[in-house]
Amino acid sequence: MAKPLKVDEVWLNRIAGQLDDMEFGSLHIVVHEGQIVQMERTERKRFENTSSSSASKSSNVARSSSTRSVRGSNASAKG
């Protein structure tokens, strides 16, 4: 039988910190034996085309992504 998930105030603050200022992206939370053990943040940056002459160039740099992981209880909320 699965153990109930334990989410204390520290983890709630870490989750909120990872979601803070995220405009486009996802937060993947990994649970092991009823406890959060890892968070993976993937963030997308989207850019508007500013002129028609840069349309072909901007398609190559339209999105960039970055992934950050937060592990264990010593990690800060901002990862």
N, C-alpha and C positions, 0 to 999 in steps of 0.2 A: 504494500500500500504506500502511496506517495506521501511524503512528509508535507505538512502545510508550509507555505511560503512565509518566510520571516523577513519583513521589510521594516526596518526601524527608521528613525528620524535621520540618521546619518545617510542611509541609502536614498531616502527621499530627496535629501539635499543634493546628493551626487547626481541623481537622475535629473532633477531640475537644472542643475548646473550644466549638464551635457546638452539639454534641450534649449538652454538660454542662447539667444541670438541665432538659432538655427532657422533659416528661412526655407530651405529645401533640403530634405535628407531623411535619414532614418536613424533610430537608436535601437540596437539589438542587445537585449539583456539575456545573459546566459545564467541559468539556474542549475545548481548541482546539489542534490540531497536537500532540497527545500531552502537553499540560501543562494542569494545572488553572488556570483563569483567573478563576473566579467561584464563589461559593457563595451560595445563597439559602435562608434559614431561614424556614419558616412554622410558627408555633407556635399551638396552640389552647389556650385556657383553658376548663376545664369546671368548673361549679359545681353542687353538690348543692342540691336544694330543701330549705329549712330548715323551712318550714311550709306547710300546705295553703292558707292564705289568700294566700300570695305566688306560688302556682303560675301564675296567669295573667300576672303581671308578669315572673316569672323567665324565661318562654319568650322574651321579647324580648332578654334580656341573658344568655342561657344560654351563649353562646360569644362570645369575642372573638378576633380573630386579628391578628397583626402579622408583617410581613416585614422582614427585615434582609438586606442584601447585603454581602458581603466581596469586594473586588476587589484584585488585584495583590499584590505581595510585601511591601508596606509595611503592610498591614492587620494588626491584632492578632488574637489568637485569640478574644477575646471580642466582636469585631465592633463 
